Amino acid sequence: MPFVEALEAYKVERFAAFHTPGHKLGVGAPHTLKLWMEPALPYDLGVMYALDDLHEPEGSLKEAQDLAAQLYGADHTWFSINGTTALIETMIMGTVGAGDTIIIPREAHRSVMGGLILSGAKPVYLEGRFDERWGVPLGTTPEEVERVLAEHPEAKAIVLVNPNYYGIAIDLEAIVASAHRRGVIVLVDEAHGAHLQFGEKLPKSALACGADLVAQSTHKLIGSLTQTSMLHGQGSLINERRITQVHQILQSTSPNYIFLASLDMARQQMATEGHELVTEAEQLAMELRRDLQQIPGIKVPAAEDFNAIYAYDATKVLIDFYELGLTGVEAEKRLRQEGIEVELVQAYHVLVLITIGDTKESIKRLVKAVQNVSAQILGVTSPGTQTNAKQAVTAEGPLATGTQLTKPEVVLTPREGFYSQTVTVNLADAEGKLSGETISYYPPGIPFVSVGERITPAVLAYIKERQVMGFVPNGCADKTLKTIRVISEA
């Protein structure tokens, strides 16, 4: 752990600190901060030559990044203390500019829209697939990518999400090959894939599939601190210096050394224990799935239950409450009352993540909580005994599990829309107007309408559906969405 060792060596020197940060090795830190973090505060240092600089790494930090690149099979790795959001924006700004065409998936994270605003690029959307039974996006196909590439030979790059929030993976290797035949750079949002190469039954990693730039949330599913991520690059299509320049723009000039050290630590942990830790998490996930399936009214789809997916990360566990008559929002509230916090809430399900931080005890606690929720609804007093099923909902017939996001009508580029004048109108009067806001439900943070896109009947129907289910939007001035900002026609 070269960067960690450099920090520890610096601490041993016991220099008198006449530099930032103001707490001076923790001496001046607030009392509560000391209680929380006293052992770590001496490592919270300002950027200094002896400890390397994220913007121009030459010593221990460069060595740490090089070791990460070696572990993941990349030519170059950049550390981020501004999360994967900044790295997705870096990938886009580092490969396309104003007026360039970039292909993006319908289920792209809102950070992609940030990258489009910053770069000035013009998006062309891929049609997404949707599993209506479970209410989840399934990603794109090689055929759809091939079609869009043929229609837009001017495209310079393509953004893909793999795997998605639900662990569903696309045929990335085939898509990469198709893009590379045309000289199109492949950018992959692999926020949920930093663990993939260490498992036994997980989808193939984006780098192994030949992607050019891959952004990973190291903090999401392995062991670094929140908001720390890595960007990996490989191949001759990318301009490494250009990526570095954009990275310097989007990262703080005062990067937190503890955050950076956590990336070095996480890299070392995965290099020495990664296979053991991830395969254990896979096993725990399978045990969880088995136990949840025994609970009345609960469904937990496996790979074969989704509609024609390419590969699947089973450590992402979807718990469906449809047959109990519970929306995802209601299920989340009941699980919180049982002491459980979930990752994501949708129409009739919640999503939980099983990671290297889980144990048999945490799995048992989750199973018990779901059992209690089922019993509360069905009135089950003992296994196989149902005393009150009047609130249960039959699974027969069409399932209203959520509406698929439709392909948007892009009228202005995101940058043009972002810098346009806006006015507030009643949502009921917004149909046909251009959105002045990028709005999503978070997580997963997929915009259902973005700046410069037309507000269609499908958008309004989606909003109404989500309001009925109790979801609160993100990115809009009016959280009730009784009104919406639209681009002024004047």
C-alpha positions in Angstrom: 0.0 0.0 0.0 2.4 2.7 -1.2 0.3 5.7 -0.4 -0.8 4.4 3.0 2.8 3.7 3.9 3.8 7.2 2.8 1.1 8.7 5.1 2.2 6.6 8.0 5.9 7.5 7.5 5.0 11.2 7.4 3.1 10.9 10.7 6.1 9.3 12.4 8.2 12.3 11.4 6.0 14.5 13.8 6.4 17.7 11.7 5.0 20.9 13.2 2.0 21.7 11.0 1.9 25.2 9.6 -0.3 24.4 6.7 -3.9 23.4 6.0 -6.2 22.0 7.3 -6.9 24.3 10.1 -7.5 21.7 12.8 -3.7 21.0 12.6 -3.4 17.2 12.9 -6.7 17.1 14.9 -5.6 19.4 17.7 -8.1 22.1 16.8 -10.9 19.7 15.6 -14.4 20.1 17.2 -15.0 17.8 20.2 -17.4 15.5 18.5 -15.2 15.2 15.4 -12.4 14.1 17.8 -14.7 11.5 19.4 -15.5 10.2 16.0 -12.2 10.3 14.2 -9.3 11.1 16.5 -7.0 8.3 15.3 -7.5 9.3 11.7 -7.2 13.1 12.0 -3.4 13.2 11.8 -3.7 11.7 8.3 -6.0 14.5 7.2 -3.4 16.7 5.6 -3.2 19.4 2.9 -1.6 18.6 -0.4 2.2 18.5 0.0 5.1 17.5 -2.1 6.2 14.7 0.3 2.8 13.0 0.0 2.1 13.4 -3.7 -0.7 15.2 -5.5 -3.8 13.7 -7.1 -3.5 16.2 -10.0 0.2 15.5 -10.8 1.0 12.1 -9.1 4.7 11.2 -9.3 5.4 9.3 -6.2 3.5 7.0 -3.8 0.1 8.0 -5.2 1.2 7.3 -8.8 2.4 3.9 -7.6 -0.9 3.2 -5.9 -2.8 4.1 -9.1 -0.4 1.9 -11.1 -1.0 -1.0 -8.8 -4.8 -0.6 -9.2 -4.4 -0.5 -13.0 -2.3 -3.7 -12.8 -5.0 -5.4 -10.6 -7.9 -4.5 -12.9 -5.9 -5.0 -16.2 -6.0 -1.4 -17.3 -3.3 0.7 -19.0 -3.9 3.6 -16.6 -6.0 4.3 -13.5 -7.2 7.6 -12.1 -8.4 7.8 -8.4 -11.4 10.0 -7.6 -12.5 11.6 -4.4 -15.5 13.1 -6.2 -17.2 9.8 -6.8 -18.1 8.1 -10.1 -20.3 11.1 -11.0 -17.1 13.1 -11.7 -15.6 10.1 -13.5 -18.5 9.7 -15.9 -18.4 13.4 -16.6 -14.6 13.0 -17.2 -15.1 10.1 -19.6 -17.6 12.2 -21.7 -15.6 15.5 -21.6 -12.4 13.6 -22.4 -13.8 12.0 -25.6 -16.4 14.4 -27.1 -16.9 18.1 -27.4 -19.5 20.7 -28.4 -21.7 19.5 -31.2 -20.2 15.9 -31.2 -22.7 13.0 -31.3 -22.6 10.6 -28.4 -24.8 7.5 -28.0 -26.3 6.9 -24.6 -28.7 4.4 -23.0 -32.2 5.4 -21.9 -31.3 4.2 -18.4 -28.2 6.4 -18.1 -27.5 7.9 -14.7 -28.1 11.7 -14.3 -24.3 12.2 -14.2 -24.3 11.4 -17.9 -26.5 14.5 -18.4 -24.0 16.5 -16.4 -21.3 15.3 -18.7 -23.4 16.4 -21.7 -24.0 19.8 -20.3 -20.3 20.3 -19.6 -19.1 19.0 -22.9 -21.8 20.4 -25.2 -22.2 17.0 -26.9 -25.5 15.9 -28.6 -27.1 12.7 -27.2 -28.6 10.0 -29.3 -30.6 7.5 -27.2 -30.6 3.8 -27.5 -34.0 2.1 -27.1 -34.1 0.2 -23.8 -35.7 -3.1 -22.9 -38.0 -3.5 -19.9 -39.3 -6.4 -17.9 -42.9 -5.6 -17.2 -43.4 -8.4 -14.6 -40.6 -7.1 -12.4 -40.6 -3.5 -13.4 -36.8 -3.3 -14.1 -34.7 -2.1 -17.1 -32.9 -4.9 -19.0 -30.4 -2.8 -20.9 -29.8 -2.7 -24.6 -28.8 -5.3 -27.2 -26.0 -5.6 -29.8 -28.6 -5.4 -32.5 -30.0 -2.1 -31.2 -26.4 -0.6 -30.8 -25.6 -1.8 -34.4 -28.7 -0.1 -35.7 -28.0 3.2 -34.0 -24.3 3.2 -35.0 -25.4 2.7 -38.6 -27.9 5.5 -38.4 -25.3 7.8 -36.8 -21.9 7.2 -38.4 -20.8 10.6 -37.0 -21.0 9.3 -33.4 -17.6 9.5 -31.6 -18.4 7.7 -28.4 -21.0 5.5 -26.8 -21.9 5.3 -23.1 -23.2 2.0 -21.7 -24.3 0.9 -18.2 -23.0 -2.5 -17.3 -24.2 -4.1 -15.0 -27.2 -2.0 -14.1 -28.4 -1.3 -10.6 -30.2 -4.7 -10.6 -27.1 -6.6 -11.6 -28.4 -7.2 -15.1 -25.6 -7.3 -17.7 -25.7 -6.8 -21.5 -23.6 -8.5 -24.2 -20.9 -5.9 -23.7 -18.2 -7.8 -25.6 -20.3 -7.9 -28.8 -21.2 -4.3 -28.4 -17.6 -3.2 -27.9 -16.6 -5.1 -31.0 -19.3 -3.4 -33.0 -18.3 0.1 -31.8 -14.6 -0.5 -32.4 -15.2 -1.5 -36.0 -16.3 2.0 -36.5 -13.7 3.7 -34.3 -16.3 4.6 -31.7 -14.9 4.9 -28.1 -16.8 2.8 -25.6 -17.4 4.4 -22.2 -18.8 2.2 -19.5 -20.6 3.2 -16.3 -19.5 0.2 -14.2 -20.5 1.9 -10.9 -21.9 -1.5 -9.7 -19.0 -3.7 -11.0 -15.8 -3.1 -9.1 -16.2 -6.6 -7.6 -17.0 -8.5 -10.8 -13.6 -9.9 -11.7 -13.2 -11.5 -8.2 -16.3 -13.6 -8.3 -17.0 -17.1 -9.6 -20.5 -16.6 -11.2 -20.5 -12.8 -12.0 -20.7 -11.1 -15.3 -17.5 -10.4 -17.2 -15.9 -7.0 -16.3 -16.0 -4.1 -18.8 -12.3 -4.0 -19.1 -12.2 -7.7 -19.9 -14.8 -7.0 -22.6 -12.5 -4.5 -24.2 -14.1 -1.2 -23.1 -11.9 1.9 -23.5 -12.9 3.8 -20.3 -14.5 2.3 -17.3 -15.8 4.2 -14.2 -16.1 2.1 -11.1 -17.6 3.0 -7.7 -15.0 1.3 -5.5 -17.0 2.4 -2.4 -20.3 0.8 -3.5 -19.6 -2.9 -3.4 -16.0 -3.2 -2.0 -14.2 -1.5 0.8 -13.2 2.1 0.2 -14.9 5.1 1.7 -18.0 6.7 0.3 -17.4 9.0 -2.7 -14.2 7.3 -3.7 -14.0 5.7 -7.1 -11.6 4.6 -9.9 -11.5 5.3 -13.6 -9.7 2.8 -15.7 -8.5 3.3 -19.3 -7.0 1.0 -22.0 -6.2 0.9 -25.7 -5.3 3.4 -28.4 -8.6 5.1 -28.9 -8.4 7.2 -25.8 -6.2 10.3 -25.3 -4.7 9.7 -21.9 -3.4 13.3 -21.5 -6.8 14.7 -22.4 -8.5 12.5 -19.8 -5.9 13.6 -17.2 -6.6 17.3 -18.0 -10.4 16.8 -17.6 -9.8 14.8 -14.4 -7.8 17.8 -13.0 -10.7 20.1 -13.7 -13.4 17.9 -12.0 -11.4 16.8 -9.0 -10.9 19.0 -5.9 -7.5 20.7 -5.7 -7.7 19.7 -2.0 -8.2 16.0 -2.2 -8.8 14.2 1.1 -5.8 12.0 1.8 -7.8 9.6 3.9 -10.2 9.1 1.0 -7.3 8.4 -1.3 -5.7 6.1 1.2 -8.9 4.1 1.4 -8.7 3.4 -2.3 -5.1 2.1 -1.8 -6.3 -0.1 1.1 -9.3 -1.4 -0.9 -7.0 -2.2 -3.8 -4.7 -4.2 -1.6 -7.6 -6.0 0.1 -8.9 -7.1 -3.2 -5.5 -8.1 -4.5 -4.9 -10.4 -1.6 -8.4 -11.5 -0.5 -10.7 -10.4 -3.3 -11.7 -13.8 -4.6 -12.4 -15.3 -1.2 -14.4 -12.3 -0.1 -16.5 -11.9 -3.2 -17.3 -15.6 -3.6 -18.4 -15.7 0.1 -20.7 -12.8 -0.7 -22.1 -14.7 -3.7 -22.8 -17.7 -1.4 -24.5 -15.5 1.2 -26.7 -14.0 -1.6 -27.8 -17.5 -2.7 -28.7 -18.4 0.9 -30.7 -15.2 1.2 -32.5 -15.9 -2.0 -33.4 -19.4 -0.8 -34.7 -18.2 2.5 -36.7 -15.3 1.1 -38.4 -17.6 -1.4 -40.0 -19.5 1.5 -41.8 -16.5 2.9 -45.5 -16.2 1.9 -46.2 -13.4 -0.6 -42.5 -12.7 -1.3 -41.0 -13.2 -4.8 -37.2 -13.0 -5.5 -36.5 -13.3 -9.2 -33.4 -15.2 -10.4 -31.6 -14.8 -13.7 -34.0 -17.1 -15.6 -37.0 -15.1 -14.3 -36.1 -12.0 -16.2 -37.0 -11.6 -19.9 -33.9 -12.7 -21.9 -30.9 -11.2 -20.1 -27.3 -11.9 -21.0 -25.7 -12.2 -17.6 -26.7 -11.5 -14.0 -25.0 -10.5 -10.7 -27.0 -12.5 -8.1 -25.6 -10.4 -5.2 -28.2 -7.8 -6.2 -31.4 -9.2 -4.6 -34.8 -7.8 -5.7 -37.4 -8.5 -3.1 -40.9 -8.2 -4.6 -43.9 -7.4 -2.4 -46.6 -7.3 -5.1 -48.5 -10.3 -3.9 -48.7 -8.7 -0.4 -50.3 -5.6 -1.9 -47.4 -3.4 -0.8 -45.8 -0.8 -2.9 -42.0 -0.5 -2.6 -42.4 2.7 -0.6 -44.7 0.9 1.9 -42.4 -2.1 2.1 -39.4 0.2 2.8 -41.2 1.8 5.6 -42.2 -1.5 7.2 -38.6 -2.8 6.8 -37.2 0.3 8.5 -39.6 -0.4 11.4 -37.8 -3.8 11.6 -34.4 -2.1 11.6 -33.5 -2.7 7.9 -32.3 -0.1 5.4 -32.5 -1.0 1.7 -30.7 0.3 -1.3 -33.4 1.1 -3.7 -37.2 1.3 -3.8 -39.4 0.9 -6.9 -43.0 0.2 -7.7 -43.6 -3.0 -5.8 -40.1 -4.0 -4.8 -37.0 -3.1 -2.9 -33.4 -3.9 -3.8 -30.8 -5.0 -1.3 -27.0 -5.4 -2.0 -25.0 -8.3 -0.6 -21.3 -7.4 -0.4 -18.0 -8.3 1.2 -19.3 -6.6 4.3 -22.2 -9.0 4.9 -22.3 -11.9 7.3 -24.6 -14.8 8.1 -25.9 -12.7 10.9 -26.9 -9.8 8.7 -28.6 -12.2 6.3 -30.6 -13.7 9.1 -31.7 -10.3 10.3 -32.9 -9.3 6.9 -34.8 -12.6 6.5 -36.5 -12.2 9.9 -37.5 -8.7 9.0 -39.2 -9.7 5.7 -40.9 -12.6 7.5 -42.3 -10.1 10.0 -43.6 -7.9 7.2 -45.3 -10.8 5.5 -46.9 -11.9 8.8 -48.2 -8.4 9.4 -50.0 -8.3 6.1 -51.2 -11.9 5.8 -51.8 -12.5 9.5 -49.6 -15.6 9.4 -49.1 -16.9 13.0 -47.1 -20.0 12.0 -45.6 -21.5 8.8 -48.4 -22.4 6.4 -51.2 -20.8 8.4 -52.9 -17.8 6.8 -55.5 -16.1 8.9 -56.1 -12.9 7.0 -55.3 -12.6 3.3 -57.7 -9.8 2.4 -54.9 -7.3 1.7 -53.0 -9.7 -0.6 -53.0 -9.1 -4.3 -53.3 -11.9 -6.8 -50.4 -12.2 -9.3 -52.9 -13.2 -12.1 -53.5 -10.8 -15.0 -51.6 -7.7 -16.0 -49.1 -6.5 -13.4 -48.9 -2.8 -12.8 -45.2 -2.9 -11.8 -44.1 0.4 -13.2 -44.0 2.1 -16.5 -41.0 1.9 -18.9 -39.2 5.1 -19.5 -39.9 6.1 -23.2 -37.2 7.3 -25.6 -37.1 11.1 -25.1 -37.6 13.7 -27.8 -34.4 15.8 -27.6 -35.0 19.3 -29.0 -32.1 21.2 -27.6 -28.8 19.7 -26.5 -28.5 19.4 -22.7 -26.1 22.4 -22.7 -28.4 24.6 -24.8 -31.3 23.6 -22.5 -29.3 24.2 -19.3 -28.4 27.8 -20.3 -31.9 28.7 -21.6 -34.3 31.0 -19.8 -37.0 29.1 -17.9 -40.4 29.9 -16.5 -42.7 28.0 -14.1 -45.9 26.5 -15.3 -48.5 24.2 -13.8 -47.7 20.6 -14.6 -51.1 20.2 -16.2 -50.1 22.9 -18.7 -46.7 21.5 -19.4 -47.4 19.0 -22.2 -45.5 19.9 -25.4 -43.2 22.3 -23.7 -39.4 21.8 -23.3 -38.3 20.9 -19.8 -36.0 23.3 -18.0 -35.1 20.8 -15.4 -33.5 17.3 -15.3 -35.7 15.3 -12.9 -35.3 11.8 -11.6 -36.2 9.6 -8.7 -33.2 8.8 -6.6 -32.0 6.1 -6.5 -31.5 5.0 -9.3 -31.1 8.6 -10.5 -32.3 7.9 -14.1 -33.9 11.1 -15.4 -37.4 10.7 -16.7 -37.1 14.1 -18.4 -34.0 16.2 -19.0 -33.3 19.9 -19.9 -34.1 20.5 -23.6 -36.4 17.5 -23.9 -40.1 17.7 -24.7 -42.6 17.0 -22.0 -44.8 14.3 -23.6 -48.0 12.6 -22.4 -45.8 9.6 -21.5 -43.7 11.8 -19.2 -46.8 13.2 -17.5 -48.2 9.7 -17.1 -44.9 8.5 -15.5 -45.0 11.4 -13.0 -48.6 10.7 -12.1 -47.8 7.0 -11.5 -44.9 7.8 -9.3 -46.8 10.3 -7.3 -49.5 7.8 -6.6 -46.9 5.4 -5.3 -45.4 8.0 -3.0 -42.1 8.7 -4.7 -40.4 12.1 -4.2 -38.6 13.6 -7.2 -35.1 14.9 -7.3 -33.7 17.8 -9.4 -36.9 19.9 -9.6 -37.7 23.3 -8.0 -41.1 22.1 -6.9 -40.8 18.7 -5.0 -44.6 18.2 -5.3 -44.4 18.6 -9.1 -47.6 20.5 -9.2 -45.4 22.9 -11.2 -42.4 22.5 -13.4 -39.8 24.7 -14.9 -39.9 24.9 -18.7 -37.8 26.7 -21.3 -39.3 30.1 -22.1 -40.7 30.4 -25.6 -39.8 34.1 -25.8 
